[in-house]
């Protein structure tokens, strides 16, 4: 049984969405720690503990945007799911794209879930709370 806070890696380049996501997790009162990577390269450096991320702990869950600089979410997802250690971490694609090709590509590359970000703030907060309920309360995550 995991005693530590659930560690979430949020990979997102939109500052407003970062603040909304963190606020939603804080409001839900479940013990979690959120780390933020603001582009695909930062996400990979975090996951492979490179540079300034050498002392970070492995996340329990990854929220991954698609449209980001350097490496997009699809490229990051492929790297995660090809790695024998990282592939056990659930990856939720959390993105503005509702393009069917993006959805299909995410699942083809073994995303665990695909959520299109709602436009309205309250709907966005509700979506984050549902992620938290399912992935952090109902589901048993790999250690």
Residue pairs with C-beta under 8 A, 6 or more apart in sequence:
2 60
2 141
2 143
5 31
5 32
5 33
6 30
6 31
6 32
6 33
6 60
6 61
6 136
6 141
7 32
7 33
7 35
7 57
7 58
7 59
7 60
7 61
8 25
8 32
8 33
8 34
8 35
8 59
8 60
8 61
8 62
8 63
9 34
9 35
9 36
9 37
9 43
9 46
9 47
9 59
9 61
9 62
9 63
10 18
10 21
10 22
10 34
10 35
10 36
10 37
10 63
11 36
11 37
11 39
11 40
11 42
11 43
11 62
11 63
11 64
11 65
11 68
11 73
11 76
12 18
12 21
12 36
12 37
12 38
12 63
12 65
12 68
12 94
13 38
13 39
13 65
13 67
13 68
13 69
14 65
17 65
17 117
17 124
18 36
18 38
20 121
20 124
20 125
20 128
21 34
21 63
21 94
21 128
22 34
22 36
23 125
24 124
24 125
24 128
24 129
24 132
25 32
25 34
25 128
25 132
27 125
27 129
28 128
28 129
28 132
30 132
30 136
30 137
32 132
32 136
35 46
35 56
35 59
37 43
37 45
37 46
38 68
39 68
39 69
39 70
39 71
40 68
40 69
40 70
40 71
40 72
40 73
40 75
40 76
41 70
41 71
42 70
43 62
43 64
43 71
43 76
44 50
44 71
44 76
44 79
45 51
45 52
45 53
46 53
46 56
47 58
47 59
47 79
47 80
47 83
47 86
49 55
49 56
58 85
58 86
58 89
59 89
60 89
60 141
61 89
61 90
61 92
61 135
61 136
61 141
62 80
62 89
62 90
62 91
62 92
63 92
63 94
63 131
64 73
64 76
64 77
64 91
64 92
64 93
64 94
64 95
64 111
65 73
65 93
65 94
65 95
66 72
66 73
66 74
66 93
66 95
66 97
66 102
66 106
67 73
67 95
67 96
67 97
71 79
73 93
73 95
73 106
74 102
74 105
74 106
74 109
77 91
77 93
77 106
77 109
77 110
77 111
78 109
79 86
80 86
80 87
80 89
80 91
81 87
81 91
81 109
81 110
87 110
88 142
89 142
90 112
90 113
90 135
90 139
90 141
91 110
91 111
91 112
91 113
92 111
92 112
92 113
92 114
92 115
92 131
92 135
93 102
93 106
93 111
93 113
93 114
93 115
94 115
94 117
94 131
95 102
95 114
95 115
95 116
95 117
96 116
96 117
97 103
97 116
98 116
103 114
106 114
107 114
113 131
115 127
115 131
117 124
117 127
118 124
118 126
118 127
135 141
